[in-house]
Amino acid sequence: VQTCALPIFAEMPYQSVKEQLPDDVLRWSNRQAHWIDSEGRVTGGSGAFVELLEQSGRPFWAALLGSETLRPLLWLGYRFVAANRGWLGNFLR
């Protein structure tokens, strides 16, 4: 997130907002990242990544990756990375 986001966002650790999250979000929070917009709407997983790009001033990439053609591939890629983040993190260090 720090690499993609412009410094206009408030970065909040999961532990500081855990009590405020709805049950359906809390249930998924150990498997995917979430984007909470200024109106309190929650988007998770690959959709959160698209929202991050859009709000970070990268509308071209957000539109491209959020398109009907690439959205399934982004979802699949996000799921792969999320499921393998342990060994991927070690590999990329």
C-alpha positions as CSV (number, residue, x, y, z in Angstrom):
1,V,0.0,0.0,0.0
2,Q,2.8,2.4,0.9
3,T,4.3,2.0,-2.6
4,C,1.0,2.7,-4.5
5,A,-0.8,5.2,-2.3
6,L,-0.2,8.9,-2.3
7,P,0.4,10.4,1.2
8,I,-3.2,11.8,1.3
9,F,-4.4,8.6,2.9
10,A,-4.7,7.8,6.6
11,E,-2.9,4.5,7.2
12,M,-4.6,2.8,10.0
13,P,-3.3,-0.5,11.5
14,Y,-5.7,-3.3,11.5
15,Q,-5.6,-3.6,15.3
16,S,-6.8,0.0,15.7
17,V,-10.0,-0.5,13.7
18,K,-10.7,-4.2,14.3
19,E,-13.5,-3.4,16.8
20,Q,-15.2,-1.2,14.3
21,L,-15.4,-3.7,11.4
22,P,-18.6,-5.4,10.5
23,D,-18.7,-9.2,11.1
24,D,-18.6,-10.0,7.4
25,V,-15.5,-7.9,6.9
26,L,-13.8,-9.2,10.1
27,R,-14.4,-12.8,8.9
28,W,-12.3,-12.1,5.7
29,S,-9.7,-9.7,7.2
30,N,-7.1,-12.4,7.7
31,R,-7.3,-13.4,4.0
32,Q,-7.4,-10.1,2.2
33,A,-6.8,-6.4,2.4
34,H,-9.7,-4.0,2.7
35,W,-10.3,-0.5,1.5
36,I,-12.7,1.7,3.5
37,D,-13.7,4.8,1.8
38,S,-14.6,8.2,3.4
39,E,-18.3,7.2,3.4
40,G,-17.5,3.9,5.2
41,R,-18.0,1.6,2.3
42,V,-15.8,-1.5,2.4
43,T,-14.2,-3.1,-0.6
44,G,-12.0,-6.2,-0.2
45,G,-9.4,-8.1,-2.2
46,S,-8.7,-7.2,-5.8
47,G,-11.5,-4.6,-5.7
48,A,-9.6,-2.9,-2.8
49,F,-6.5,-2.8,-5.0
50,V,-8.5,-1.2,-7.9
51,E,-9.9,1.4,-5.4
52,L,-6.4,2.1,-4.1
53,L,-5.2,2.8,-7.7
54,E,-8.2,5.0,-8.4
55,Q,-7.8,7.1,-5.3
56,S,-4.1,7.3,-5.7
57,G,-4.4,9.2,-8.9
58,R,-3.9,6.3,-11.2
59,P,-7.3,6.1,-13.0
60,F,-5.9,4.5,-16.1
61,W,-4.6,1.5,-14.2
62,A,-7.7,1.3,-12.1
63,A,-9.9,1.3,-15.2
64,L,-7.7,-1.2,-17.0
65,L,-7.4,-3.7,-14.1
66,G,-11.1,-3.1,-13.1
67,S,-12.4,-3.8,-16.7
68,E,-14.6,-6.8,-17.4
69,T,-11.7,-8.3,-19.4
70,L,-9.0,-8.1,-16.8
71,R,-11.0,-8.2,-13.6
72,P,-11.1,-12.0,-13.5
73,L,-7.3,-12.2,-14.0
74,L,-6.7,-9.6,-11.3
75,W,-8.9,-11.6,-9.0
76,L,-7.1,-14.8,-9.7
77,G,-3.7,-13.1,-9.3
78,Y,-4.8,-11.5,-6.0
79,R,-6.0,-14.8,-4.7
80,F,-2.7,-16.5,-5.6
81,V,-0.6,-13.8,-3.9
82,A,-2.9,-13.8,-0.8
83,A,-2.8,-17.5,-0.5
84,N,1.0,-17.7,-0.8
85,R,2.0,-14.5,0.8
86,G,4.2,-16.3,3.3
87,W,6.6,-18.0,0.9
88,L,6.3,-15.2,-1.7
89,G,7.3,-12.6,0.9
90,N,10.4,-14.7,1.8
91,F,11.2,-15.2,-1.9
92,L,10.9,-11.5,-2.7
93,R,13.2,-10.3,0.1
